[in-house]
Amino acid sequence: MAKLKGKGTVLQQTISAALTDVAQNTDIDISGEGSVDYDSTTLDGGVYETKELTGYSTPGTVKAGLFFDPALAGHAAIVALISGVGFTPVAPQTCVWKIKYSDTGPSSLTYTSAGVSLDQKIAMKDGLKATLTMNRTGAPTRA
C-alpha cells in the first residue's frame, strides 16, 4: 500500500477549454461527499432513531489554499467564475476542475463546480492568501 505525498499534487482549472494548473496552490481539502439519508423514525419505533437512504449522494466541496495574485491570469479566471471579467459583470459560471494526485499514474479526480467563493486574507508578516471554495455538482470522475 503506497503512501502518497502531498507535494506534486496539482489542481487544474478549465480555461479556454484546456485544463490549466492553478498556480501558487498551498493545500487542497476535499470534504462532504457522501450518501444522503433521511430520518425514518416513527412514533411507535424503538429507542434508537432510524435512517433510510434516499438513493442520492452529495458531491461535497473542494477548498484550496492559495498565495493569491490578483494580476495572475489564472487567479483572475477564478474571480471571473464568480462575477465576470473587469467591469463587465456576468452571471456566475460552472467550471470543470481536476485534481491530479502525486502517484505515477497519476490518479485523478475530475469534477464540475456549480458555485465558487474566494476569501482573501491580508496579514502582517505573511503573503496575500486566499481560500477558494468550490461546491461540486454531479458525479465526479475518478481515474
Number of C-alpha atoms within 10 A of each C-alpha: 3 5 6 12 10 13 10 11 19 19 22 19 21 19 16 8 9 10 14 16 18 19 17 13 19 14 15 19 10 13 11 13 13 11 12 13 14 10 10 12 14 9 6 6 10 9 7 7 10 13 12 11 12 10 8 10 15 14 21 15 18 21 18 18 19 21 18 23 16 13 8 10 13 19 17 16 18 23 19 18 20 18 15 17 14 9 7 8 11 12 10 15 15 18 19 17 24 21 20 19 19 16 15 7 9 11 13 18 14 17 22 21 20 16 17 21 16 16 11 15 12 11 9 6 6 9 13 15 19 20 20 20 20 23 18 24 16 13 12 14 11 11 10
